[in-house]
Each structure stands twice: as C-alpha cells, then as structure tokens.
Amino acid sequence: MFGLLWGIVVVLAVFWLLGFSLHIAGGLIHLLLVLAIAVAVYNVAMHRDARQ
C-alpha cells in the first residue's frame, strides 16, 4: 500500500509540472498534489511510529 501511494504522488507531480507548462486544469492538479503530499506525509509519520 505504501508503494502505491508513492506512485500516486509521482504521477501527480508529473501532472502538476505538465499543468504549469501546458496550463491544463491547473487548479485541480494543484489540489490533488497537495492532497497527495498530505497523504504521503501522514503515511511517513505513521510508518515511523510503527517502528518505535
């Protein structure tokens, strides 16, 4: 599951860069990128807590 979320983060980052260069659905891509980053940070924090 953790690898899947990182894959989603990478795909959204690519779409975000395309949104800057092509101006396609920029607002939606920015919103999804922020959401993906928030999920990634949450999972990293939970993964560290599980180790301790």
N, CA, C and O atoms as CSV, one atom per row, in Angstrom:
chain,resi,resn,atom,element,x,y,z
A,1,MET,N,N,0.827,-1.196,0.000
A,1,MET,CA,C,0.000,0.000,0.000
A,1,MET,C,C,0.870,1.257,0.000
A,1,MET,O,O,0.544,2.252,-0.648
A,2,PHE,N,N,1.977,1.197,0.735
A,2,PHE,CA,C,2.865,2.357,0.834
A,2,PHE,C,C,3.468,2.698,-0.521
A,2,PHE,O,O,3.572,3.872,-0.876
A,3,GLY,N,N,3.869,1.672,-1.285
A,3,GLY,CA,C,4.428,1.897,-2.620
A,3,GLY,C,C,3.405,2.474,-3.582
A,3,GLY,O,O,3.748,3.290,-4.437
A,4,LEU,N,N,2.172,2.066,-3.454
A,4,LEU,CA,C,1.105,2.583,-4.306
A,4,LEU,C,C,0.904,4.076,-4.080
A,4,LEU,O,O,0.724,4.832,-5.035
A,5,LEU,N,N,0.935,4.495,-2.840
A,5,LEU,CA,C,0.759,5.914,-2.542
A,5,LEU,C,C,1.917,6.741,-3.083
A,5,LEU,O,O,1.705,7.852,-3.570
A,6,TRP,N,N,3.139,6.215,-3.005
A,6,TRP,CA,C,4.275,6.943,-3.570
A,6,TRP,C,C,4.151,7.031,-5.080
A,6,TRP,O,O,4.529,8.041,-5.675
A,7,GLY,N,N,3.623,5.978,-5.713
A,7,GLY,CA,C,3.391,6.022,-7.152
A,7,GLY,C,C,2.395,7.100,-7.529
A,7,GLY,O,O,2.578,7.803,-8.523
A,8,ILE,N,N,1.350,7.229,-6.743
A,8,ILE,CA,C,0.351,8.263,-6.981
A,8,ILE,C,C,0.974,9.648,-6.819
A,8,ILE,O,O,0.682,10.553,-7.601
A,9,VAL,N,N,1.823,9.818,-5.817
A,9,VAL,CA,C,2.492,11.099,-5.605
A,9,VAL,C,C,3.349,11.456,-6.817
A,9,VAL,O,O,3.344,12.604,-7.262
A,10,VAL,N,N,4.082,10.485,-7.350
A,10,VAL,CA,C,4.939,10.741,-8.509
A,10,VAL,C,C,4.101,11.109,-9.734
A,10,VAL,O,O,4.433,12.056,-10.447
A,11,VAL,N,N,3.033,10.377,-9.979
A,11,VAL,CA,C,2.177,10.663,-11.131
A,11,VAL,C,C,1.565,12.055,-11.012
A,11,VAL,O,O,1.516,12.797,-11.993
A,12,LEU,N,N,1.100,12.412,-9.820
A,12,LEU,CA,C,0.509,13.736,-9.629
A,12,LEU,C,C,1.551,14.840,-9.772
A,12,LEU,O,O,1.238,15.925,-10.261
A,13,ALA,N,N,2.788,14.573,-9.351
A,13,ALA,CA,C,3.845,15.566,-9.529
A,13,ALA,C,C,4.115,15.800,-11.012
A,13,ALA,O,O,4.342,16.937,-11.427
A,14,VAL,N,N,4.093,14.738,-11.813
A,14,VAL,CA,C,4.285,14.881,-13.258
A,14,VAL,C,C,3.131,15.681,-13.858
A,14,VAL,O,O,3.354,16.573,-14.677
A,15,PHE,N,N,1.910,15.369,-13.458
A,15,PHE,CA,C,0.754,16.125,-13.951
A,15,PHE,C,C,0.832,17.587,-13.529
A,15,PHE,O,O,0.438,18.479,-14.279
A,16,TRP,N,N,1.343,17.826,-12.320
A,16,TRP,CA,C,1.490,19.182,-11.823
A,16,TRP,C,C,2.464,19.965,-12.705
A,16,TRP,O,O,2.200,21.114,-13.060
A,17,LEU,N,N,3.584,19.345,-13.053
A,17,LEU,CA,C,4.541,20.001,-13.935
A,17,LEU,C,C,3.951,20.238,-15.319
A,17,LEU,O,O,4.195,21.279,-15.929
A,18,LEU,N,N,3.177,19.280,-15.816
A,18,LEU,CA,C,2.502,19.474,-17.098
A,18,LEU,C,C,1.487,20.610,-17.012
A,18,LEU,O,O,1.314,21.367,-17.967
A,19,GLY,N,N,0.829,20.724,-15.883
A,19,GLY,CA,C,-0.131,21.812,-15.695
A,19,GLY,C,C,0.534,23.180,-15.751
A,19,GLY,O,O,-0.042,24.138,-16.268
A,20,PHE,N,N,1.752,23.267,-15.217
A,20,PHE,CA,C,2.491,24.525,-15.313
A,20,PHE,C,C,2.864,24.837,-16.747
A,20,PHE,O,O,2.754,25.981,-17.188
A,21,SER,N,N,3.308,23.819,-17.481
A,21,SER,CA,C,3.802,24.069,-18.838
A,21,SER,C,C,2.666,24.191,-19.852
A,21,SER,O,O,2.790,24.947,-20.815
A,22,LEU,N,N,1.582,23.477,-19.663
A,22,LEU,CA,C,0.502,23.463,-20.651
A,22,LEU,C,C,-0.764,24.187,-20.187
A,22,LEU,O,O,-1.688,24.375,-20.979
A,23,HIS,N,N,-0.817,24.591,-18.926
A,23,HIS,CA,C,-1.982,25.286,-18.357
A,23,HIS,C,C,-3.267,24.478,-18.530
A,23,HIS,O,O,-4.298,25.012,-18.938
A,24,ILE,N,N,-3.190,23.182,-18.213
A,24,ILE,CA,C,-4.356,22.300,-18.306
A,24,ILE,C,C,-4.827,21.962,-16.895
A,24,ILE,O,O,-4.097,21.328,-16.133
A,25,ALA,N,N,-6.016,22.373,-16.552
A,25,ALA,CA,C,-6.642,22.051,-15.262
A,25,ALA,C,C,-5.693,22.297,-14.100
A,25,ALA,O,O,-5.565,21.460,-13.207
A,26,GLY,N,N,-5.033,23.437,-14.114
A,26,GLY,CA,C,-4.018,23.748,-13.103
A,26,GLY,C,C,-4.541,23.703,-11.686
A,26,GLY,O,O,-3.878,23.160,-10.802
A,27,GLY,N,N,-5.713,24.259,-11.447
A,27,GLY,CA,C,-6.262,24.289,-10.099
A,27,GLY,C,C,-6.531,22.905,-9.547
A,27,GLY,O,O,-6.218,22.624,-8.390
A,28,LEU,N,N,-7.104,22.048,-10.355
A,28,LEU,CA,C,-7.402,20.683,-9.923
A,28,LEU,C,C,-6.114,19.916,-9.652
A,28,LEU,O,O,-6.023,19.184,-8.666
A,29,ILE,N,N,-5.139,20.075,-10.501
A,29,ILE,CA,C,-3.875,19.371,-10.315
A,29,ILE,C,C,-3.179,19.844,-9.043
A,29,ILE,O,O,-2.608,19.030,-8.316
A,30,HIS,N,N,-3.217,21.140,-8.763
A,30,HIS,CA,C,-2.614,21.649,-7.539
A,30,HIS,C,C,-3.326,21.091,-6.310
A,30,HIS,O,O,-2.679,20.721,-5.330
A,31,LEU,N,N,-4.642,21.032,-6.360
A,31,LEU,CA,C,-5.402,20.477,-5.253
A,31,LEU,C,C,-5.053,19.015,-5.030
A,31,LEU,O,O,-4.847,18.596,-3.891
A,32,LEU,N,N,-4.983,18.232,-6.105
A,32,LEU,CA,C,-4.644,16.816,-5.978
A,32,LEU,C,C,-3.214,16.625,-5.491
A,32,LEU,O,O,-2.940,15.699,-4.728
A,33,LEU,N,N,-2.306,17.484,-5.921
A,33,LEU,CA,C,-0.927,17.385,-5.465
A,33,LEU,C,C,-0.830,17.658,-3.967
A,33,LEU,O,O,-0.131,16.939,-3.252
A,34,VAL,N,N,-1.509,18.669,-3.496
A,34,VAL,CA,C,-1.499,18.971,-2.062
A,34,VAL,C,C,-2.080,17.807,-1.275
A,34,VAL,O,O,-1.555,17.442,-0.223
A,35,LEU,N,N,-3.150,17.229,-1.773
A,35,LEU,CA,C,-3.752,16.072,-1.119
A,35,LEU,C,C,-2.784,14.892,-1.096
A,35,LEU,O,O,-2.654,14.223,-0.071
A,36,ALA,N,N,-2.107,14.629,-2.204
A,36,ALA,CA,C,-1.163,13.518,-2.275
A,36,ALA,C,C,0.015,13.732,-1.332
A,36,ALA,O,O,0.477,12.787,-0.693
A,37,ILE,N,N,0.498,14.954,-1.242
A,37,ILE,CA,C,1.608,15.243,-0.332
A,37,ILE,C,C,1.172,15.058,1.114
A,37,ILE,O,O,1.924,14.531,1.933
A,38,ALA,N,N,-0.041,15.492,1.425
A,38,ALA,CA,C,-0.555,15.327,2.786
A,38,ALA,C,C,-0.668,13.842,3.147
A,38,ALA,O,O,-0.320,13.449,4.261
A,39,VAL,N,N,-1.145,13.030,2.227
A,39,VAL,CA,C,-1.262,11.588,2.472
A,39,VAL,C,C,0.122,10.966,2.625
A,39,VAL,O,O,0.323,10.115,3.491
A,40,ALA,N,N,1.075,11.380,1.797
A,40,ALA,CA,C,2.431,10.837,1.884
A,40,ALA,C,C,3.075,11.197,3.220
A,40,ALA,O,O,3.710,10.346,3.844
A,41,VAL,N,N,2.922,12.434,3.667
A,41,VAL,CA,C,3.491,12.848,4.950
A,41,VAL,C,C,2.833,12.078,6.092
A,41,VAL,O,O,3.511,11.655,7.028
A,42,TYR,N,N,1.531,11.898,6.020
A,42,TYR,CA,C,0.821,11.135,7.046
A,42,TYR,C,C,1.337,9.701,7.109
A,42,TYR,O,O,1.565,9.167,8.194
A,43,ASN,N,N,1.522,9.080,5.946
A,43,ASN,CA,C,1.994,7.697,5.918
A,43,ASN,C,C,3.431,7.578,6.411
A,43,ASN,O,O,3.770,6.609,7.089
A,44,VAL,N,N,4.268,8.532,6.086
A,44,VAL,CA,C,5.637,8.508,6.591
A,44,VAL,C,C,5.632,8.634,8.105
A,44,VAL,O,O,6.381,7.934,8.786
A,45,ALA,N,N,4.797,9.518,8.641
A,45,ALA,CA,C,4.714,9.694,10.088
A,45,ALA,C,C,4.194,8.428,10.760
A,45,ALA,O,O,4.710,8.040,11.808
A,46,MET,N,N,3.205,7.786,10.195
A,46,MET,CA,C,2.658,6.564,10.768
A,46,MET,C,C,3.659,5.417,10.660
A,46,MET,O,O,3.744,4.576,11.555
A,47,HIS,N,N,4.407,5.385,9.574
A,47,HIS,CA,C,5.400,4.332,9.385
A,47,HIS,C,C,6.510,4.460,10.428
A,47,HIS,O,O,6.995,3.447,10.932
A,48,ARG,N,N,6.915,5.671,10.757
A,48,ARG,CA,C,7.944,5.889,11.784
A,48,ARG,C,C,7.421,5.508,13.165
A,48,ARG,O,O,8.161,4.944,13.971
A,49,ASP,N,N,6.148,5.812,13.449
A,49,ASP,CA,C,5.578,5.451,14.742
A,49,ASP,C,C,5.496,3.950,14.902
A,49,ASP,O,O,5.650,3.448,16.016
A,50,ALA,N,N,5.259,3.217,13.834
A,50,ALA,CA,C,5.145,1.763,13.900
A,50,ALA,C,C,6.489,1.122,14.236
A,50,ALA,O,O,6.526,0.060,14.857
A,51,ARG,N,N,7.590,1.752,13.836
A,51,ARG,CA,C,8.910,1.207,14.111
A,51,ARG,C,C,9.301,1.354,15.578
A,51,ARG,O,O,10.066,0.541,16.095
A,52,GLN,N,N,8.795,2.365,16.244
A,52,GLN,CA,C,9.218,2.639,17.631
A,52,GLN,C,C,8.484,1.803,18.601
A,52,GLN,O,O,8.717,1.906,19.805
